[in-house]
């Protein structure tokens, strides 16, 4: 289900879908098309679409069931973008997410991305855990994580 609305000076889309890998490319394409008509700077639009895609991949990877909820808000006058992805998860995945988040949020985005790449190179489980560090570095946005019970919300504000 997709909905596009404008209220006042804000444009937004809100999507809900089952946590399935095959939907990510479709949602990313939809987001890119939405941003193409909302943002003049195509490079910025591409980075935002990448961030949305990475957040969706995390949501699908760590979802326990139910649906993934995505909200993207665009403020055309300032080109401020807020992307929020919410899903339910299990305690083990939530702990992993908290650990990754705490590792990448504490310093300079570029340095944290490099540190995460170095760690990924020596991991034996094949998981890179690069997505959030990449989003933070490439978009220059402010990443936030909130967890309530088994509900996980990852958001990024890009100005």
BAPAKE-152442 format. One record per residue (C-alpha): x, y, z; residue in one letter; residue number from 0. Coordinates in pm, 1 decimal, decimal comma, padded with zeros to 6 digits, m for minus. Layout:
x | y | z | kevex | padren
X | Y | Z | A | NUM
...
This chain:
x | y | z | kevex | padren
00000,0 | 00000,0 | 00000,0 | X | 0
00142,9 | 00338,4 | m00091,9 | X | 1
00005,9 | 00676,7 | m00013,5 | X | 2
00132,3 | 01016,2 | m00123,2 | X | 3
m00006,5 | 01326,6 | 00043,7 | X | 4
00079,1 | 01688,5 | 00095,8 | X | 5
m00015,1 | 01872,4 | 00409,4 | X | 6
00090,6 | 02233,0 | 00427,5 | X | 7
00452,2 | 02265,0 | 00316,9 | X | 8
00541,9 | 01903,8 | 00373,6 | X | 9
00530,4 | 01615,7 | 00128,5 | X | 10
00545,2 | 01260,8 | 00248,1 | X | 11
00497,3 | 00898,7 | 00160,9 | X | 12
00405,3 | 00622,1 | 00395,9 | X | 13
00451,6 | 00256,4 | 00305,9 | X | 14
00373,3 | m00064,3 | 00489,4 | X | 15
00480,0 | m00403,4 | 00362,6 | X | 16
00558,9 | m00751,4 | 00483,7 | X | 17
00927,2 | m00801,0 | 00564,5 | X | 18
01033,9 | m00958,4 | 00233,7 | X | 19
01366,2 | m00910,9 | 00054,7 | X | 20
01201,6 | m00900,1 | m00287,2 | X | 21
01015,1 | m00580,0 | m00196,2 | X | 22
01323,7 | m00372,2 | m00118,5 | X | 23
01421,0 | m00296,0 | m00481,3 | X | 24
01061,9 | m00201,2 | m00560,7 | X | 25
01036,2 | 00027,8 | m00258,4 | X | 26
01374,1 | 00185,1 | m00338,2 | X | 27
01255,5 | 00259,5 | m00693,4 | X | 28
00936,3 | 00413,2 | m00559,0 | X | 29
01134,7 | 00625,1 | m00312,4 | X | 30
01373,5 | 00739,6 | m00589,2 | X | 31
01078,6 | 00845,5 | m00804,6 | X | 32
00920,0 | 01030,8 | m00512,7 | X | 33
01245,8 | 01210,1 | m00436,3 | X | 34
01303,1 | 01295,4 | m00804,6 | X | 35
00993,1 | 01514,2 | m00797,9 | X | 36
01056,8 | 01645,2 | m00445,9 | X | 37
01427,5 | 01735,3 | m00446,4 | X | 38
01621,9 | 01934,4 | m00704,0 | X | 39
01963,5 | 01793,0 | m00609,9 | X | 40
01975,6 | 01448,6 | m00775,2 | X | 41
02293,5 | 01344,7 | m00590,2 | X | 42
02121,4 | 01415,0 | m00259,1 | X | 43
01813,2 | 01226,0 | m00377,4 | X | 44
02028,8 | 00922,8 | m00465,4 | X | 45
02195,1 | 00927,2 | m00121,7 | X | 46
01857,5 | 00947,2 | 00047,9 | X | 47
01724,1 | 00658,0 | m00160,4 | X | 48
02032,9 | 00456,2 | m00059,9 | X | 49
01969,4 | 00539,5 | 00306,4 | X | 50
01605,8 | 00432,8 | 00279,3 | X | 51
01712,5 | 00109,8 | 00111,3 | X | 52
01973,1 | 00033,2 | 00380,8 | X | 53
01720,7 | 00101,3 | 00657,0 | X | 54
01470,5 | m00126,6 | 00483,7 | X | 55
01730,4 | m00401,7 | 00449,1 | X | 56
01799,6 | m00379,6 | 00822,6 | X | 57
01428,3 | m00389,0 | 00899,8 | X | 58
01376,1 | m00697,7 | 00684,7 | X | 59
01691,8 | m00867,9 | 00811,6 | X | 60
01600,5 | m00823,0 | 01177,1 | X | 61
01219,1 | m00832,7 | 01160,7 | X | 62
01048,6 | m01100,1 | 01364,7 | X | 63
00712,6 | m01084,0 | 01184,5 | X | 64
00432,6 | m00850,1 | 01086,6 | X | 65
00493,9 | m00551,5 | 00865,4 | X | 66
00763,9 | m00296,8 | 00810,6 | X | 67
00645,3 | 00063,7 | 00828,5 | X | 68
00831,1 | 00333,8 | 00636,1 | X | 69
00763,2 | 00706,7 | 00647,1 | X | 70
00958,5 | 00956,4 | 00437,6 | X | 71
00890,6 | 01325,4 | 00491,5 | X | 72
01021,8 | 01596,5 | 00261,7 | X | 73
01020,8 | 01966,3 | 00346,7 | X | 74
01067,6 | 02127,7 | 00001,4 | X | 75
01158,6 | 02477,7 | 00122,3 | X | 76
01460,7 | 02350,8 | 00315,7 | X | 77
01502,2 | 02009,4 | 00148,0 | X | 78
01506,1 | 01855,7 | 00494,5 | X | 79
01427,3 | 01484,3 | 00478,7 | X | 80
01323,4 | 01251,1 | 00759,0 | X | 81
01320,1 | 00876,4 | 00699,3 | X | 82
01173,7 | 00649,1 | 00967,1 | X | 83
01157,5 | 00272,1 | 00947,7 | X | 84
00976,7 | 00075,4 | 01214,9 | X | 85
00935,1 | m00297,1 | 01265,5 | X | 86
00913,0 | m00558,1 | 01537,3 | X | 87
01213,1 | m00770,3 | 01622,6 | X | 88
01337,6 | m01029,6 | 01868,7 | X | 89
01561,2 | m00964,2 | 02172,2 | X | 90
01874,8 | m01112,4 | 02010,6 | X | 91
01843,4 | m00897,6 | 01697,2 | X | 92
01764,5 | m00589,9 | 01906,6 | X | 93
02082,3 | m00645,0 | 02108,3 | X | 94
02286,0 | m00676,1 | 01785,9 | X | 95
02131,3 | m00355,4 | 01651,8 | X | 96
02200,5 | m00168,3 | 01976,5 | X | 97
02564,5 | m00284,3 | 01968,8 | X | 98
02615,4 | m00178,5 | 01606,0 | X | 99
02441,1 | 00154,4 | 01666,4 | X | 100
02648,8 | 00233,6 | 01975,5 | X | 101
02968,6 | 00156,9 | 01781,1 | X | 102
02893,5 | 00386,7 | 01487,2 | X | 103
02719,0 | 00680,0 | 01657,2 | X | 104
02992,3 | 00788,2 | 01897,2 | X | 105
03238,8 | 00964,3 | 01669,3 | X | 106
03308,7 | 01125,9 | 01336,2 | X | 107
03091,9 | 00956,0 | 01069,5 | X | 108
03385,3 | 00892,2 | 00833,1 | X | 109
03606,4 | 00749,3 | 01107,9 | X | 110
03324,9 | 00526,4 | 01234,5 | X | 111
03262,2 | 00400,2 | 00878,7 | X | 112
03632,9 | 00316,0 | 00837,0 | X | 113
03638,8 | 00142,7 | 01177,2 | X | 114
03331,0 | m00060,5 | 01084,0 | X | 115
03491,6 | m00160,2 | 00750,0 | X | 116
03803,4 | m00278,0 | 00934,3 | X | 117
03590,1 | m00480,2 | 01173,4 | X | 118
03390,0 | m00627,5 | 00883,4 | X | 119
03712,4 | m00744,6 | 00718,7 | X | 120
03798,0 | m00966,7 | 01015,0 | X | 121
03449,6 | m01089,8 | 01109,8 | X | 122
03410,1 | m01464,7 | 01075,5 | X | 123
03029,3 | m01469,4 | 01051,1 | X | 124
03016,8 | m01296,5 | 00710,4 | X | 125
02809,1 | m01004,5 | 00839,8 | X | 126
02949,7 | m00661,0 | 00764,0 | X | 127
02722,5 | m00444,4 | 00982,5 | X | 128
02817,4 | m00153,9 | 00754,0 | X | 129
02469,6 | m00025,8 | 00665,4 | X | 130
02413,4 | 00223,8 | 00946,3 | X | 131
02772,0 | 00352,2 | 00935,2 | X | 132
02737,8 | 00397,5 | 00558,5 | X | 133
02409,6 | 00586,5 | 00594,3 | X | 134
02551,4 | 00816,9 | 00858,2 | X | 135
02867,9 | 00889,9 | 00659,5 | X | 136
02724,6 | 00922,0 | 00307,4 | X | 137
02419,7 | 01131,0 | 00397,9 | X | 138
02571,3 | 01339,1 | 00676,6 | X | 139
02241,3 | 01289,8 | 00856,7 | X | 140
02154,3 | 01250,2 | 01222,5 | X | 141
02071,3 | 00887,1 | 01293,9 | X | 142
01855,8 | 00786,9 | 01590,2 | X | 143
01739,5 | 00457,3 | 01734,7 | X | 144
01445,2 | 00404,1 | 01965,1 | X | 145
01329,2 | 00072,8 | 02106,0 | X | 146
01011,2 | 00007,3 | 02298,3 | X | 147
00946,0 | m00354,0 | 02392,5 | X | 148
01005,0 | m00537,5 | 02061,5 | X | 149
00931,6 | m00235,0 | 01842,0 | X | 150
01238,4 | m00085,4 | 01672,0 | X | 151
01243,4 | 00256,3 | 01505,4 | X | 152
01546,9 | 00378,1 | 01312,6 | X | 153
01527,4 | 00733,4 | 01181,3 | X | 154
01758,6 | 00968,8 | 01000,2 | X | 155
01723,0 | 01343,4 | 00954,2 | X | 156
01906,6 | 01480,2 | 00650,5 | X | 157
01935,8 | 01854,1 | 00592,7 | X | 158
